[in-house]
């Protein structure tokens, strides 16, 4: 029996898959897309509200004269940027960062790597030592700074450090009261070291556990010393992790604020020396003048400096795929 064209059209229409509605497509199979946004959406919304919008608004404020207001009307172009670049105090704060970075970056790197190697080779209570070294990272920077200032290095006649000096017959040192010699650098650097060495030690520990033991066994068979094994096996295998640690240390040094502000300032007053960029910008934007325009311009300049430093670092310390 011959099939009519109408019957052919009806059969083709019946065989064609029906397209699900738009709502079903957006929710995905078994509502996977819906549940994804239920869990991720609040974090994305918080990121937009509390991170990206303030950043964009800060860039906007940097082009306006903004005193005691976040809704300025007087446009000054790049005037705020030129003022900040001419500001001797702002340039001095960048110099303070350079000194701090020269102290903290190599010292933290060396201590973290040394601690990781010692913990990795420990056969007894390894988990205990790993936890002990990592525990300070859970402490607040503000709390640690206040402990360093008020308990360890407080005053001339008081403090744990001066008490220890007295036991060995040495004179007390005004750790935070003099600039020549600048003992305050020891206070600031030691506080930062105590807080962050454990975190980077964990990164190095993870990298050390990925090194094949057969490499060390082959080196031992060839008569290699401990230093030769470290130089020709451990360090090359740690190159990607070392680059990441150095970059993180450099960025964290740029962001130094809590220890400088809480250790060097007295009762909320402006610290007279050793002001890193964030401390200086804090007093510019939130001090008596509340100059949000120049403060925002300085923050943008600092961000660009961090970006340039990261790009330069990546240029000189990046590794090819075969490395």
N, C-alpha and C positions, 0 to 999 in steps of 0.2 A: 504494500500500500504506500503511495507517495506521501511525502511529508510536506505540508504546506509551509510557506515562509513564515506565517504567524507562529506555527508550532516551533520552528527553528529559533525565532527571536525569544519565545518564552523559555525554551531550554537553555539558551545562552545566558539569559538573564538569571535563571535559576542556578546555573553553574558558576557565575561570577561571584567572587567573595564580596561580602558586604563590608564596607569600611566602617570601623567603629567611630562613634561620635568623638568630637574634639575633647570633651571632658575625660573620656576613658583613655584617649591617647596621652593626655597630659599626666594622668595618674600613673600610666605605665602598666605593665603586666603585674597583676596581683598588687596593685597600688604601690609599686616600688618607688616610683618618683614622688608620690605623695608622702610616704614615710621618710624619704630622704630629706625633703624640705621641712618636714615636721621636726626632725632632729637637727639639721644643719641651719635651717632658716634663722632661729634666734641668734646664733653665733654670727652669721653673715650680717644680720641687722645690727647687732652690737658693734661689729667691725666698721660698718658704714657710719653709724651715728657717732661713735666715740673715737674713731681713728681717722677715716678718710675725710669726713666733713670738717673736723678741726684742722687737718692739714691744709685742705683747700682754702678754708677761711683764713688761716694764718698767711698763706701766700697772698690772698686778697688784701689783708690788712697791711702787708709790707709795702704796698704801693700808695698808702694813704697816711695822712697825718692823724694819728689816733691816740689821743690822750684821754684816759678815763672813760673810754667808750669803745665798744666793739662794732659800732655801726657808723663809721666815719663818712664824711662827705667831701673833704678836701683832698684831691688827688695830687700826689707829689712825684709820681713816676718812680724813677730809681734813686730819688734823693735820699731815702732812708738807707739804701744799700751803700751809697757813697759816704754817707755820714758814718756808718758802722766801719767801713774799711779805713776811714781816716781816724777813727777813735783809737787812741793809744791804749786805753784800758782793754778794749776788745782784742786788739792785736796781742797785748800782753797775756790775755787769757789763753789765746792759741799757743803762745810760748809755754805757758804753764802746762798745757796738755802735752806738748812735745816732751817736756822734761818728765812728766808723769809716765808717758808711754815708754820712754827710754828706760825707766826704772821697772815698770810693772810687766811689760810684755815679755822680755827675755827671761826675767826672774820667774814669772809664773810658768812659762813654758818649760824651763829647765826643772823646776821643782815638781811640776805635774808629771813629767816624763820619768824623772828619777823615782818618785813615789809609786808610779804605776809599775815600773820594773821591779821594785822591791816587793810590792804586794803580789805581783804575778809569780814571783819566785818563792813566796812564802808557802810552806806546806802545812803549817799549823795555824789555825784560827784566821784563815784568809778572809772569810766573810766578816769577821769581827773588825779587822783592820780596814777593810774596804768601807765598812759602815762608819767607822770612827773618822776616817779622812773625809768622807762625803757628808757627814752630818752638819758641818758648819754652813753648807750651802743652803740649808733650810732656815738659817737665821736671817733676820731682817738686817739690811745694811744700816738702817738707822739705829737699831739696838746695838749692833756691833760697834758702830762709831761712838755711841755714848759710853759703852763699856771701856773702850780704849781710852776715851778722854777722861772719864771720871774715876776709873778704877785702876787702870794699868799705868797710864802716863799723866796722871793728874798732879798739878801743882809742882812745887819745887821740893817740899819736904814730905810729900805724901805720894801715894801710888805704889803699885807693886814693883814697877821698874826701879824707882829710886830706893825702895826698901831693899831690893836685891843688890843694888850698887853699894848701899851702906854696909851690907853683910861682908862684902869683899873689900871694904875700906876705901871706896871711891866716893867722891863728892856727888851730891845730887845734881841733876840736870834739869833746867827749865825747858822741857820738851816743846812746849807750844808757845813760849813767850819770847823767844829770840829768833832772829833770822840769820845770824852769823855765829856759829854754824847753823844751818837750817835743819835742826833736829826734827822739825815737824814732818819732813819727808819720811823719816823712819816710821813715825806713827801712822801716817796715811798708807804707806806701802805695806806695812805689816798687817794692817787691818784688811786691806784688799786681798792680800795673799791668803790670809786665814779663811776668808770667805769664798774664794773661787778656786783654789788649788784642787780641792776634792772633786769639783765638777769636771775639770779637764783631765784629772787622773782617770775618771771613769771612761772618758772618750779614748784615752790611750790604752786602758785595760782592754776595752773591746777590740781595738786594733791589734794589740799584742796577741790576743787569743785567736786571731785569724791567721797568724803566721804558722806555717807548717813546721812541726818539730823536726821533720826530716832534714830541713835546712841546717839546723844546729847540729844534728847528729853527723851530717856530712862534714861540717866544718870541724867538729871535734876529731873526726877520723883523720882529717888532713892536718891536724895539729894547730888549728887556729886558737889564739888566745881569746879571753873574754872580751877584750877591747876590740879585737879584729872582728869577732862575731857581731858585736854591737855596731861597729862602723859599717861593715859590708853586708850585714843581713838585716839587723833590726831597723836601723835608720832608713835604708831604702824602702823597706816594706811599710814604714810609717809615713812616707812622704805625703800621700793624700790627707791623712788625718792631721799631720803636722801643719799643712797649709790651712786646713779648716780651723784648727786651734789658733794659729797666729792671726788669721783674719778676725775671728770672734774676739780675741783679746784686744786687737786694735780698735774695733768698733766699741767694745765695752769701755776702753780707756777714753774714747771721745765722749761717752755718756756719763763719765764720772760726775757725781753730784752729792750723794748722801754723805760720804765720808768727809768731803771737803767742807760742806755746809755745816754739818753737825760737830765736827772736830775743831775747826778753826774759828767759827763764828761764836760770839759770846752773847747770850740772851737775845738772839735774833738780829744782832747788829751786822753790818757789812764787814766781811772778813778783810783785813787790811793787806793780806798777801796770799799768794798761792790760790788764785781764783781761776778755775777752769771755765771754759765757755758757758756751760749750763748754769753755773753759779752766777756768773756776771749777767747773763740774759735773764735769769730769775729776778735779780734786783732791778734790772732795767724795766721789765714788763710789769712786775708786781711790787715794785718799791713805792716810794712816795709819789713819784711822777706818773706811774702806771702808763708808761709809753709803749703801747702795744704795737705801734707802727715800727719803731726801731727794734723792739724786741723780736717781732716777727721777721724782719729783714735779717737780723742776726741769726735767727734759727734757720732760715733758708740758706744763708751762707754756710753755716755749720753743716747742714745736710749735704750741700754741694761738696764741701771739703771731704766729708766722709765718703761720698760717692766716688770722688776722684781718687782718694787714697785706696779705696777698694779696687778700683779699676787698675791702678798702677800696681797694686799688690798682685792682682790676678795676672797682669802682664808679665811680671818677673818670676812669679812662683807657680804659674799654671803648669799642668802636666799634660803631656800628649797621651793619647789613648794607649800607646805601647808602653808607657811608663807605669 
